[in-house]
Amino acid sequence: MLMGLSLLVYSIGQRQLRANLKENNTGVKNQLGKLTDKPTLRWIFQCFQGIHVVVLNGVKQIVNLTDSRLETLNYFSKYCQKYYILSG
């Protein structure tokens, strides 16, 4: 049951991303560097793997959040964005 629920959430996330890309008439780069409007969520997870939260002197900072990752993040809901964008 847990695996079925996980696959459902994964499928919904991928569908939402693809719908937002299609609505905005744009895409993200795939593994070959070509623009696609149908990326897999697994590929997006791999692209976001290098992002970390670092705490220095009590201040949280996000490292490795590049412009292309920020652009991709804009196609997710605000609830997903809050994990990567720290607002004061």
PyMOL Python script that loads the backbone (N, CA, C, O; Angstrom):
from pymol import cmd

cmd.read_pdbstr("""\
ATOM      1  N   MET A   1       0.817  -1.183   0.000  1.00  0.00           N
ATOM      2  CA  MET A   1       0.000   0.000   0.000  1.00  0.00           C
ATOM      3  C   MET A   1       0.869   1.258   0.000  1.00  0.00           C
ATOM      4  O   MET A   1       0.554   2.245  -0.665  1.00  0.00           O
ATOM      5  N   LEU A   2       1.963   1.206   0.754  1.00  0.00           N
ATOM      6  CA  LEU A   2       2.859   2.354   0.814  1.00  0.00           C
ATOM      7  C   LEU A   2       3.520   2.613  -0.538  1.00  0.00           C
ATOM      8  O   LEU A   2       3.681   3.763  -0.946  1.00  0.00           O
ATOM      9  N   MET A   3       3.896   1.553  -1.222  1.00  0.00           N
ATOM     10  CA  MET A   3       4.510   1.697  -2.543  1.00  0.00           C
ATOM     11  C   MET A   3       3.505   2.289  -3.533  1.00  0.00           C
ATOM     12  O   MET A   3       3.860   3.147  -4.342  1.00  0.00           O
ATOM     13  N   GLY A   4       2.268   1.837  -3.471  1.00  0.00           N
ATOM     14  CA  GLY A   4       1.232   2.379  -4.358  1.00  0.00           C
ATOM     15  C   GLY A   4       0.990   3.854  -4.108  1.00  0.00           C
ATOM     16  O   GLY A   4       0.814   4.623  -5.053  1.00  0.00           O
ATOM     17  N   LEU A   5       0.980   4.257  -2.851  1.00  0.00           N
ATOM     18  CA  LEU A   5       0.797   5.666  -2.502  1.00  0.00           C
ATOM     19  C   LEU A   5       1.981   6.502  -2.977  1.00  0.00           C
ATOM     20  O   LEU A   5       1.803   7.615  -3.473  1.00  0.00           O
ATOM     21  N   SER A   6       3.180   5.965  -2.825  1.00  0.00           N
ATOM     22  CA  SER A   6       4.385   6.671  -3.282  1.00  0.00           C
ATOM     23  C   SER A   6       4.359   6.883  -4.793  1.00  0.00           C
ATOM     24  O   SER A   6       4.693   7.965  -5.277  1.00  0.00           O
ATOM     25  N   LEU A   7       3.968   5.869  -5.526  1.00  0.00           N
ATOM     26  CA  LEU A   7       3.893   5.982  -6.983  1.00  0.00           C
ATOM     27  C   LEU A   7       2.810   6.968  -7.410  1.00  0.00           C
ATOM     28  O   LEU A   7       2.956   7.653  -8.422  1.00  0.00           O
ATOM     29  N   LEU A   8       1.731   7.039  -6.646  1.00  0.00           N
ATOM     30  CA  LEU A   8       0.669   7.993  -6.942  1.00  0.00           C
ATOM     31  C   LEU A   8       1.177   9.423  -6.772  1.00  0.00           C
ATOM     32  O   LEU A   8       0.939  10.270  -7.633  1.00  0.00           O
ATOM     33  N   VAL A   9       1.870   9.695  -5.678  1.00  0.00           N
ATOM     34  CA  VAL A   9       2.413  11.037  -5.429  1.00  0.00           C
ATOM     35  C   VAL A   9       3.443  11.395  -6.498  1.00  0.00           C
ATOM     36  O   VAL A   9       3.447  12.517  -7.005  1.00  0.00           O
ATOM     37  N   TYR A  10       4.307  10.456  -6.840  1.00  0.00           N
ATOM     38  CA  TYR A  10       5.310  10.658  -7.880  1.00  0.00           C
ATOM     39  C   TYR A  10       4.647  11.009  -9.213  1.00  0.00           C
ATOM     40  O   TYR A  10       5.067  11.940  -9.900  1.00  0.00           O
ATOM     41  N   SER A  11       3.609  10.254  -9.567  1.00  0.00           N
ATOM     42  CA  SER A  11       2.901  10.477 -10.828  1.00  0.00           C
ATOM     43  C   SER A  11       2.218  11.843 -10.858  1.00  0.00           C
ATOM     44  O   SER A  11       2.231  12.525 -11.882  1.00  0.00           O
ATOM     45  N   ILE A  12       1.629  12.235  -9.745  1.00  0.00           N
ATOM     46  CA  ILE A  12       0.965  13.543  -9.673  1.00  0.00           C
ATOM     47  C   ILE A  12       1.987  14.673  -9.826  1.00  0.00           C
ATOM     48  O   ILE A  12       1.727  15.653 -10.523  1.00  0.00           O
ATOM     49  N   GLY A  13       3.138  14.540  -9.183  1.00  0.00           N
ATOM     50  CA  GLY A  13       4.186  15.559  -9.303  1.00  0.00           C
ATOM     51  C   GLY A  13       4.694  15.694 -10.721  1.00  0.00           C
ATOM     52  O   GLY A  13       4.883  16.804 -11.219  1.00  0.00           O
ATOM     53  N   GLN A  14       4.916  14.564 -11.373  1.00  0.00           N
ATOM     54  CA  GLN A  14       5.397  14.584 -12.760  1.00  0.00           C
ATOM     55  C   GLN A  14       4.347  15.176 -13.688  1.00  0.00           C
ATOM     56  O   GLN A  14       4.686  15.940 -14.592  1.00  0.00           O
ATOM     57  N   ARG A  15       3.089  14.838 -13.481  1.00  0.00           N
ATOM     58  CA  ARG A  15       2.000  15.371 -14.305  1.00  0.00           C
ATOM     59  C   ARG A  15       1.876  16.885 -14.129  1.00  0.00           C
ATOM     60  O   ARG A  15       1.664  17.614 -15.098  1.00  0.00           O
ATOM     61  N   GLN A  16       2.012  17.353 -12.879  1.00  0.00           N
ATOM     62  CA  GLN A  16       1.905  18.788 -12.612  1.00  0.00           C
ATOM     63  C   GLN A  16       3.054  19.550 -13.274  1.00  0.00           C
ATOM     64  O   GLN A  16       2.844  20.612 -13.861  1.00  0.00           O
ATOM     65  N   LEU A  17       4.256  19.010 -13.178  1.00  0.00           N
ATOM     66  CA  LEU A  17       5.409  19.646 -13.807  1.00  0.00           C
ATOM     67  C   LEU A  17       5.230  19.740 -15.316  1.00  0.00           C
ATOM     68  O   LEU A  17       5.446  20.800 -15.904  1.00  0.00           O
ATOM     69  N   ARG A  18       4.840  18.645 -15.940  1.00  0.00           N
ATOM     70  CA  ARG A  18       4.663  18.635 -17.393  1.00  0.00           C
ATOM     71  C   ARG A  18       3.546  19.577 -17.841  1.00  0.00           C
ATOM     72  O   ARG A  18       3.660  20.236 -18.874  1.00  0.00           O
ATOM     73  N   ALA A  19       2.469  19.637 -17.059  1.00  0.00           N
ATOM     74  CA  ALA A  19       1.362  20.538 -17.402  1.00  0.00           C
ATOM     75  C   ALA A  19       1.808  21.995 -17.310  1.00  0.00           C
ATOM     76  O   ALA A  19       1.454  22.806 -18.166  1.00  0.00           O
ATOM     77  N   ASN A  20       2.579  22.334 -16.280  1.00  0.00           N
ATOM     78  CA  ASN A  20       3.068  23.708 -16.136  1.00  0.00           C
ATOM     79  C   ASN A  20       4.046  24.076 -17.246  1.00  0.00           C
ATOM     80  O   ASN A  20       4.026  25.204 -17.738  1.00  0.00           O
ATOM     81  N   LEU A  21       4.890  23.148 -17.639  1.00  0.00           N
ATOM     82  CA  LEU A  21       5.817  23.412 -18.740  1.00  0.00           C
ATOM     83  C   LEU A  21       5.057  23.632 -20.044  1.00  0.00           C
ATOM     84  O   LEU A  21       5.386  24.529 -20.820  1.00  0.00           O
ATOM     85  N   LYS A  22       4.039  22.809 -20.278  1.00  0.00           N
ATOM     86  CA  LYS A  22       3.253  22.935 -21.500  1.00  0.00           C
ATOM     87  C   LYS A  22       2.463  24.244 -21.506  1.00  0.00           C
ATOM     88  O   LYS A  22       2.350  24.903 -22.539  1.00  0.00           O
ATOM     89  N   GLU A  23       1.920  24.613 -20.350  1.00  0.00           N
ATOM     90  CA  GLU A  23       1.151  25.855 -20.238  1.00  0.00           C
ATOM     91  C   GLU A  23       2.018  27.078 -20.526  1.00  0.00           C
ATOM     92  O   GLU A  23       1.556  28.043 -21.134  1.00  0.00           O
ATOM     93  N   ASN A  24       3.268  27.035 -20.092  1.00  0.00           N
ATOM     94  CA  ASN A  24       4.191  28.146 -20.309  1.00  0.00           C
ATOM     95  C   ASN A  24       4.959  28.026 -21.621  1.00  0.00           C
ATOM     96  O   ASN A  24       5.794  28.872 -21.942  1.00  0.00           O
ATOM     97  N   ASN A  25       4.670  26.968 -22.376  1.00  0.00           N
ATOM     98  CA  ASN A  25       5.288  26.760 -23.685  1.00  0.00           C
ATOM     99  C   ASN A  25       6.819  26.755 -23.597  1.00  0.00           C
ATOM    100  O   ASN A  25       7.496  27.406 -24.391  1.00  0.00           O
ATOM    101  N   THR A  26       7.342  26.026 -22.641  1.00  0.00           N
ATOM    102  CA  THR A  26       8.783  25.943 -22.436  1.00  0.00           C
ATOM    103  C   THR A  26       9.158  24.535 -22.007  1.00  0.00           C
ATOM    104  O   THR A  26       8.318  23.635 -22.012  1.00  0.00           O
ATOM    105  N   GLY A  27      10.408  24.344 -21.640  1.00  0.00           N
ATOM    106  CA  GLY A  27      10.874  23.036 -21.205  1.00  0.00           C
ATOM    107  C   GLY A  27      12.116  23.155 -20.353  1.00  0.00           C
ATOM    108  O   GLY A  27      12.574  24.252 -20.035  1.00  0.00           O
ATOM    109  N   VAL A  28      12.650  22.009 -19.990  1.00  0.00           N
ATOM    110  CA  VAL A  28      13.907  21.949 -19.246  1.00  0.00           C
ATOM    111  C   VAL A  28      14.879  21.085 -20.035  1.00  0.00           C
ATOM    112  O   VAL A  28      14.470  20.296 -20.887  1.00  0.00           O
ATOM    113  N   LYS A  29      16.145  21.234 -19.752  1.00  0.00           N
ATOM    114  CA  LYS A  29      17.146  20.446 -20.474  1.00  0.00           C
ATOM    115  C   LYS A  29      17.156  19.003 -19.979  1.00  0.00           C
ATOM    116  O   LYS A  29      17.091  18.740 -18.778  1.00  0.00           O
ATOM    117  N   ASN A  30      17.240  18.081 -20.927  1.00  0.00           N
ATOM    118  CA  ASN A  30      17.313  16.670 -20.576  1.00  0.00           C
ATOM    119  C   ASN A  30      18.775  16.248 -20.426  1.00  0.00           C
ATOM    120  O   ASN A  30      19.666  17.096 -20.381  1.00  0.00           O
ATOM    121  N   GLN A  31      19.019  14.950 -20.351  1.00  0.00           N
ATOM    122  CA  GLN A  31      20.366  14.432 -20.148  1.00  0.00           C
ATOM    123  C   GLN A  31      21.302  14.771 -21.301  1.00  0.00           C
ATOM    124  O   GLN A  31      22.516  14.833 -21.108  1.00  0.00           O
ATOM    125  N   LEU A  32      20.764  14.989 -22.487  1.00  0.00           N
ATOM    126  CA  LEU A  32      21.576  15.305 -23.654  1.00  0.00           C
ATOM    127  C   LEU A  32      21.743  16.804 -23.854  1.00  0.00           C
ATOM    128  O   LEU A  32      22.422  17.238 -24.785  1.00  0.00           O
ATOM    129  N   GLY A  33      21.120  17.605 -22.973  1.00  0.00           N
ATOM    130  CA  GLY A  33      21.227  19.052 -23.075  1.00  0.00           C
ATOM    131  C   GLY A  33      20.197  19.680 -23.999  1.00  0.00           C
ATOM    132  O   GLY A  33      20.254  20.879 -24.270  1.00  0.00           O
ATOM    133  N   LYS A  34      19.247  18.872 -24.488  1.00  0.00           N
ATOM    134  CA  LYS A  34      18.193  19.387 -25.370  1.00  0.00           C
ATOM    135  C   LYS A  34      16.959  19.739 -24.546  1.00  0.00           C
ATOM    136  O   LYS A  34      16.683  19.118 -23.519  1.00  0.00           O
ATOM    137  N   LEU A  35      16.233  20.733 -25.009  1.00  0.00           N
ATOM    138  CA  LEU A  35      15.031  21.195 -24.308  1.00  0.00           C
ATOM    139  C   LEU A  35      13.892  20.203 -24.508  1.00  0.00           C
ATOM    140  O   LEU A  35      13.607  19.796 -25.634  1.00  0.00           O
ATOM    141  N   THR A  36      13.240  19.813 -23.412  1.00  0.00           N
ATOM    142  CA  THR A  36      12.100  18.905 -23.484  1.00  0.00           C
ATOM    143  C   THR A  36      10.980  19.419 -22.590  1.00  0.00           C
ATOM    144  O   THR A  36      11.228  20.004 -21.536  1.00  0.00           O
ATOM    145  N   ASP A  37       9.750  19.194 -23.025  1.00  0.00           N
ATOM    146  CA  ASP A  37       8.606  19.576 -22.201  1.00  0.00           C
ATOM    147  C   ASP A  37       8.022  18.373 -21.468  1.00  0.00           C
ATOM    148  O   ASP A  37       6.993  18.486 -20.802  1.00  0.00           O
ATOM    149  N   LYS A  38       8.683  17.212 -21.592  1.00  0.00           N
ATOM    150  CA  LYS A  38       8.222  16.001 -20.913  1.00  0.00           C
ATOM    151  C   LYS A  38       9.349  15.342 -20.111  1.00  0.00           C
ATOM    152  O   LYS A  38       9.703  14.192 -20.371  1.00  0.00           O
ATOM    153  N   PRO A  39       9.912  16.065 -19.140  1.00  0.00           N
ATOM    154  CA  PRO A  39      10.966  15.448 -18.333  1.00  0.00           C
ATOM    155  C   PRO A  39      10.367  14.478 -17.319  1.00  0.00           C
ATOM    156  O   PRO A  39       9.216  14.625 -16.906  1.00  0.00           O
ATOM    157  N   THR A  40      11.151  13.503 -16.932  1.00  0.00           N
ATOM    158  CA  THR A  40      10.700  12.618 -15.870  1.00  0.00           C
ATOM    159  C   THR A  40      11.033  13.262 -14.529  1.00  0.00           C
ATOM    160  O   THR A  40      11.977  14.043 -14.422  1.00  0.00           O
ATOM    161  N   LEU A  41      10.263  12.932 -13.531  1.00  0.00           N
ATOM    162  CA  LEU A  41      10.519  13.489 -12.212  1.00  0.00           C
ATOM    163  C   LEU A  41      11.827  12.929 -11.651  1.00  0.00           C
ATOM    164  O   LEU A  41      12.499  13.584 -10.854  1.00  0.00           O
ATOM    165  N   ARG A  42      12.178  11.723 -12.069  1.00  0.00           N
ATOM    166  CA  ARG A  42      13.458  11.141 -11.639  1.00  0.00           C
ATOM    167  C   ARG A  42      14.622  12.007 -12.128  1.00  0.00           C
ATOM    168  O   ARG A  42      15.581  12.218 -11.386  1.00  0.00           O
ATOM    169  N   TRP A  43      14.553  12.506 -13.351  1.00  0.00           N
ATOM    170  CA  TRP A  43      15.598  13.363 -13.891  1.00  0.00           C
ATOM    171  C   TRP A  43      15.670  14.672 -13.108  1.00  0.00           C
ATOM    172  O   TRP A  43      16.760  15.161 -12.814  1.00  0.00           O
ATOM    173  N   ILE A  44      14.524  15.233 -12.773  1.00  0.00           N
ATOM    174  CA  ILE A  44      14.490  16.472 -12.002  1.00  0.00           C
ATOM    175  C   ILE A  44      15.100  16.241 -10.626  1.00  0.00           C
ATOM    176  O   ILE A  44      15.852  17.083 -10.135  1.00  0.00           O
ATOM    177  N   PHE A  45      14.786  15.109  -9.997  1.00  0.00           N
ATOM    178  CA  PHE A  45      15.388  14.789  -8.698  1.00  0.00           C
ATOM    179  C   PHE A  45      16.906  14.699  -8.813  1.00  0.00           C
ATOM    180  O   PHE A  45      17.621  15.176  -7.931  1.00  0.00           O
ATOM    181  N   GLN A  46      17.399  14.102  -9.875  1.00  0.00           N
ATOM    182  CA  GLN A  46      18.844  14.003 -10.071  1.00  0.00           C
ATOM    183  C   GLN A  46      19.472  15.377 -10.264  1.00  0.00           C
ATOM    184  O   GLN A  46      20.577  15.629  -9.783  1.00  0.00           O
ATOM    185  N   CYS A  47      18.781  16.258 -10.960  1.00  0.00           N
ATOM    186  CA  CYS A  47      19.297  17.615 -11.167  1.00  0.00           C
ATOM    187  C   CYS A  47      19.376  18.384  -9.844  1.00  0.00           C
ATOM    188  O   CYS A  47      20.259  19.223  -9.664  1.00  0.00           O
ATOM    189  N   PHE A  48      18.462  18.098  -8.932  1.00  0.00           N
ATOM    190  CA  PHE A  48      18.403  18.815  -7.667  1.00  0.00           C
ATOM    191  C   PHE A  48      19.234  18.151  -6.570  1.00  0.00           C
ATOM    192  O   PHE A  48      19.226  18.619  -5.431  1.00  0.00           O
ATOM    193  N   GLN A  49      19.942  17.083  -6.884  1.00  0.00           N
ATOM    194  CA  GLN A  49      20.692  16.324  -5.894  1.00  0.00           C
ATOM    195  C   GLN A  49      21.792  17.124  -5.214  1.00  0.00           C
ATOM    196  O   GLN A  49      22.088  16.876  -4.045  1.00  0.00           O
ATOM    197  N   GLY A  50      22.398  18.060  -5.896  1.00  0.00           N
ATOM    198  CA  GLY A  50      23.543  18.777  -5.347  1.00  0.00           C
ATOM    199  C   GLY A  50      23.194  19.987  -4.496  1.00  0.00           C
ATOM    200  O   GLY A  50      24.094  20.714  -4.075  1.00  0.00           O
ATOM    201  N   ILE A  51      21.919  20.224  -4.232  1.00  0.00           N
ATOM    202  CA  ILE A  51      21.509  21.385  -3.446  1.00  0.00           C
ATOM    203  C   ILE A  51      21.530  21.011  -1.969  1.00  0.00           C
ATOM    204  O   ILE A  51      20.990  19.978  -1.572  1.00  0.00           O
ATOM    205  N   HIS A  52      22.160  21.861  -1.159  1.00  0.00           N
ATOM    206  CA  HIS A  52      22.269  21.578   0.272  1.00  0.00           C
ATOM    207  C   HIS A  52      21.946  22.822   1.091  1.00  0.00           C
ATOM    208  O   HIS A  52      22.089  23.949   0.618  1.00  0.00           O
ATOM    209  N   VAL A  53      21.512  22.598   2.321  1.00  0.00           N
ATOM    210  CA  VAL A  53      21.319  23.680   3.279  1.00  0.00           C
ATOM    211  C   VAL A  53      22.514  23.664   4.209  1.00  0.00           C
ATOM    212  O   VAL A  53      22.823  22.639   4.817  1.00  0.00           O
ATOM    213  N   VAL A  54      23.181  24.792   4.321  1.00  0.00           N
ATOM    214  CA  VAL A  54      24.351  24.923   5.185  1.00  0.00           C
ATOM    215  C   VAL A  54      24.019  25.952   6.262  1.00  0.00           C
ATOM    216  O   VAL A  54      23.480  27.020   5.972  1.00  0.00           O
ATOM    217  N   VAL A  55      24.346  25.619   7.502  1.00  0.00           N
ATOM    218  CA  VAL A  55      24.114  26.545   8.604  1.00  0.00           C
ATOM    219  C   VAL A  55      25.467  27.040   9.097  1.00  0.00           C
ATOM    220  O   VAL A  55      26.277  26.265   9.606  1.00  0.00           O
ATOM    221  N   LEU A  56      25.702  28.340   8.939  1.00  0.00           N
ATOM    222  CA  LEU A  56      26.936  28.972   9.401  1.00  0.00           C
ATOM    223  C   LEU A  56      26.582  30.066  10.393  1.00  0.00           C
ATOM    224  O   LEU A  56      25.864  31.009  10.061  1.00  0.00           O
ATOM    225  N   ASN A  57      27.085  29.935  11.601  1.00  0.00           N
ATOM    226  CA  ASN A  57      26.804  30.906  12.667  1.00  0.00           C
ATOM    227  C   ASN A  57      25.306  31.114  12.860  1.00  0.00           C
ATOM    228  O   ASN A  57      24.855  32.237  13.083  1.00  0.00           O
ATOM    229  N   GLY A  58      24.545  30.045  12.776  1.00  0.00           N
ATOM    230  CA  GLY A  58      23.105  30.120  12.989  1.00  0.00           C
ATOM    231  C   GLY A  58      22.306  30.628  11.808  1.00  0.00           C
ATOM    232  O   GLY A  58      21.088  30.776  11.915  1.00  0.00           O
ATOM    233  N   VAL A  59      22.956  30.904  10.673  1.00  0.00           N
ATOM    234  CA  VAL A  59      22.267  31.424   9.486  1.00  0.00           C
ATOM    235  C   VAL A  59      22.179  30.306   8.440  1.00  0.00           C
ATOM    236  O   VAL A  59      23.192  29.733   8.038  1.00  0.00           O
ATOM    237  N   LYS A  60      20.947  30.011   8.009  1.00  0.00           N
ATOM    238  CA  LYS A  60      20.750  28.993   6.976  1.00  0.00           C
ATOM    239  C   LYS A  60      21.019  29.584   5.605  1.00  0.00           C
ATOM    240  O   LYS A  60      20.573  30.687   5.289  1.00  0.00           O
ATOM    241  N   GLN A  61      21.756  28.834   4.793  1.00  0.00           N
ATOM    242  CA  GLN A  61      22.047  29.243   3.419  1.00  0.00           C
ATOM    243  C   GLN A  61      21.867  28.042   2.504  1.00  0.00           C
ATOM    244  O   GLN A  61      22.186  26.910   2.868  1.00  0.00           O
ATOM    245  N   ILE A  62      21.354  28.306   1.319  1.00  0.00           N
ATOM    246  CA  ILE A  62      21.213  27.268   0.298  1.00  0.00           C
ATOM    247  C   ILE A  62      22.426  27.361  -0.620  1.00  0.00           C
ATOM    248  O   ILE A  62      22.756  28.443  -1.106  1.00  0.00           O
ATOM    249  N   VAL A  63      23.089  26.236  -0.860  1.00  0.00           N
ATOM    250  CA  VAL A  63      24.243  26.236  -1.765  1.00  0.00           C
ATOM    251  C   VAL A  63      23.912  25.397  -2.997  1.00  0.00           C
ATOM    252  O   VAL A  63      23.149  24.434  -2.929  1.00  0.00           O
ATOM    253  N   ASN A  64      24.499  25.783  -4.110  1.00  0.00           N
ATOM    254  CA  ASN A  64      24.342  25.116  -5.412  1.00  0.00           C
ATOM    255  C   ASN A  64      22.952  25.270  -6.012  1.00  0.00           C
ATOM    256  O   ASN A  64      22.537  24.428  -6.810  1.00  0.00           O
ATOM    257  N   LEU A  65      22.230  26.307  -5.657  1.00  0.00           N
ATOM    258  CA  LEU A  65      20.937  26.577  -6.273  1.00  0.00           C
ATOM    259  C   LEU A  65      21.175  27.526  -7.440  1.00  0.00           C
ATOM    260  O   LEU A  65      21.104  28.746  -7.295  1.00  0.00           O
ATOM    261  N   THR A  66      21.459  26.939  -8.604  1.00  0.00           N
ATOM    262  CA  THR A  66      21.826  27.707  -9.787  1.00  0.00           C
ATOM    263  C   THR A  66      20.595  28.340 -10.434  1.00  0.00           C
ATOM    264  O   THR A  66      19.460  28.053 -10.052  1.00  0.00           O
ATOM    265  N   ASP A  67      20.834  29.196 -11.405  1.00  0.00           N
ATOM    266  CA  ASP A  67      19.740  29.859 -12.116  1.00  0.00           C
ATOM    267  C   ASP A  67      18.845  28.848 -12.847  1.00  0.00           C
ATOM    268  O   ASP A  67      17.624  29.003 -12.869  1.00  0.00           O
ATOM    269  N   SER A  68      19.445  27.825 -13.439  1.00  0.00           N
ATOM    270  CA  SER A  68      18.636  26.833 -14.158  1.00  0.00           C
ATOM    271  C   SER A  68      17.779  26.021 -13.185  1.00  0.00           C
ATOM    272  O   SER A  68      16.649  25.659 -13.515  1.00  0.00           O
ATOM    273  N   ARG A  69      18.303  25.731 -11.992  1.00  0.00           N
ATOM    274  CA  ARG A  69      17.518  25.017 -10.991  1.00  0.00           C
ATOM    275  C   ARG A  69      16.388  25.901 -10.466  1.00  0.00           C
ATOM    276  O   ARG A  69      15.280  25.421 -10.226  1.00  0.00           O
ATOM    277  N   LEU A  70      16.669  27.188 -10.291  1.00  0.00           N
ATOM    278  CA  LEU A  70      15.621  28.121  -9.860  1.00  0.00           C
ATOM    279  C   LEU A  70      14.523  28.220 -10.915  1.00  0.00           C
ATOM    280  O   LEU A  70      13.341  28.281 -10.579  1.00  0.00           O
ATOM    281  N   GLU A  71      14.910  28.236 -12.179  1.00  0.00           N
ATOM    282  CA  GLU A  71      13.939  28.293 -13.278  1.00  0.00           C
ATOM    283  C   GLU A  71      13.043  27.053 -13.258  1.00  0.00           C
ATOM    284  O   GLU A  71      11.827  27.161 -13.416  1.00  0.00           O
ATOM    285  N   THR A  72      13.641  25.883 -13.065  1.00  0.00           N
ATOM    286  CA  THR A  72      12.867  24.647 -12.992  1.00  0.00           C
ATOM    287  C   THR A  72      11.948  24.666 -11.784  1.00  0.00           C
ATOM    288  O   THR A  72      10.807  24.209 -11.857  1.00  0.00           O
ATOM    289  N   LEU A  73      12.440  25.191 -10.680  1.00  0.00           N
ATOM    290  CA  LEU A  73      11.658  25.248  -9.448  1.00  0.00           C
ATOM    291  C   LEU A  73      10.410  26.110  -9.601  1.00  0.00           C
ATOM    292  O   LEU A  73       9.422  25.891  -8.900  1.00  0.00           O
ATOM    293  N   ASN A  74      10.439  27.079 -10.500  1.00  0.00           N
ATOM    294  CA  ASN A  74       9.279  27.948 -10.727  1.00  0.00           C
ATOM    295  C   ASN A  74       8.085  27.198 -11.295  1.00  0.00           C
ATOM    296  O   ASN A  74       6.964  27.701 -11.224  1.00  0.00           O
ATOM    297  N   TYR A  75       8.287  26.016 -11.853  1.00  0.00           N
ATOM    298  CA  TYR A  75       7.195  25.245 -12.436  1.00  0.00           C
ATOM    299  C   TYR A  75       6.555  24.288 -11.443  1.00  0.00           C
ATOM    300  O   TYR A  75       5.653  23.531 -11.802  1.00  0.00           O
ATOM    301  N   PHE A  76       7.016  24.318 -10.195  1.00  0.00           N
ATOM    302  CA  PHE A  76       6.406  23.531  -9.130  1.00  0.00           C
ATOM    303  C   PHE A  76       5.535  24.438  -8.273  1.00  0.00           C
ATOM    304  O   PHE A  76       5.618  25.663  -8.371  1.00  0.00           O
ATOM    305  N   SER A  77       4.707  23.841  -7.442  1.00  0.00           N
ATOM    306  CA  SER A  77       3.816  24.622  -6.583  1.00  0.00           C
ATOM    307  C   SER A  77       4.613  25.372  -5.517  1.00  0.00           C
ATOM    308  O   SER A  77       5.786  25.085  -5.279  1.00  0.00           O
ATOM    309  N   LYS A  78       3.964  26.318  -4.895  1.00  0.00           N
ATOM    310  CA  LYS A  78       4.601  27.122  -3.837  1.00  0.00           C
ATOM    311  C   LYS A  78       5.022  26.239  -2.664  1.00  0.00           C
ATOM    312  O   LYS A  78       6.003  26.541  -1.985  1.00  0.00           O
ATOM    313  N   TYR A  79       4.294  25.158  -2.422  1.00  0.00           N
ATOM    314  CA  TYR A  79       4.631  24.260  -1.328  1.00  0.00           C
ATOM    315  C   TYR A  79       5.962  23.550  -1.575  1.00  0.00           C
ATOM    316  O   TYR A  79       6.729  23.321  -0.640  1.00  0.00           O
ATOM    317  N   CYS A  80       6.231  23.208  -2.823  1.00  0.00           N
ATOM    318  CA  CYS A  80       7.521  22.596  -3.169  1.00  0.00           C
ATOM    319  C   CYS A  80       8.641  23.624  -3.133  1.00  0.00           C
ATOM    320  O   CYS A  80       9.756  23.318  -2.712  1.00  0.00           O
ATOM    321  N   GLN A  81       8.349  24.838  -3.573  1.00  0.00           N
ATOM    322  CA  GLN A  81       9.373  25.891  -3.618  1.00  0.00           C
ATOM    323  C   GLN A  81       9.871  26.266  -2.239  1.00  0.00           C
ATOM    324  O   GLN A  81      11.032  26.650  -2.096  1.00  0.00           O
ATOM    325  N   LYS A  82       9.032  26.167  -1.217  1.00  0.00           N
ATOM    326  CA  LYS A  82       9.447  26.601   0.116  1.00  0.00           C
ATOM    327  C   LYS A  82      10.594  25.764   0.677  1.00  0.00           C
ATOM    328  O   LYS A  82      11.296  26.225   1.577  1.00  0.00           O
ATOM    329  N   TYR A  83      10.801  24.571   0.182  1.00  0.00           N
ATOM    330  CA  TYR A  83      11.899  23.744   0.647  1.00  0.00           C
ATOM    331  C   TYR A  83      13.246  24.203   0.107  1.00  0.00           C
ATOM    332  O   TYR A  83      14.283  23.916   0.705  1.00  0.00           O
ATOM    333  N   TYR A  84      13.242  24.909  -1.010  1.00  0.00           N
ATOM    334  CA  TYR A  84      14.481  25.331  -1.644  1.00  0.00           C
ATOM    335  C   TYR A  84      14.746  26.825  -1.528  1.00  0.00           C
ATOM    336  O   TYR A  84      15.893  27.255  -1.643  1.00  0.00           O
ATOM    337  N   ILE A  85      13.722  27.611  -1.306  1.00  0.00           N
ATOM    338  CA  ILE A  85      13.895  29.054  -1.218  1.00  0.00           C
ATOM    339  C   ILE A  85      13.613  29.485   0.207  1.00  0.00           C
ATOM    340  O   ILE A  85      12.480  29.393   0.679  1.00  0.00           O
ATOM    341  N   LEU A  86      14.636  29.952   0.884  1.00  0.00           N
ATOM    342  CA  LEU A  86      14.479  30.415   2.260  1.00  0.00           C
ATOM    343  C   LEU A  86      14.084  31.873   2.249  1.00  0.00           C
ATOM    344  O   LEU A  86      14.855  32.727   1.813  1.00  0.00           O
ATOM    345  N   SER A  87      12.897  32.159   2.721  1.00  0.00           N
ATOM    346  CA  SER A  87      12.471  33.557   2.800  1.00  0.00           C
ATOM    347  C   SER A  87      12.484  33.986   4.256  1.00  0.00           C
ATOM    348  O   SER A  87      12.080  33.240   5.148  1.00  0.00           O
ATOM    349  N   GLY A  88      12.954  35.197   4.475  1.00  0.00           N
ATOM    350  CA  GLY A  88      13.133  35.718   5.818  1.00  0.00           C
ATOM    351  C   GLY A  88      11.923  35.806   6.592  1.00  0.00           C
ATOM    352  O   GLY A  88      11.958  36.234   7.745  1.00  0.00           O
TER     353      GLY A  88
END
""", "prot")
cmd.dss("prot")
cmd.show_as("cartoon", "prot")
cmd.util.cbc("prot")
cmd.orient("prot")
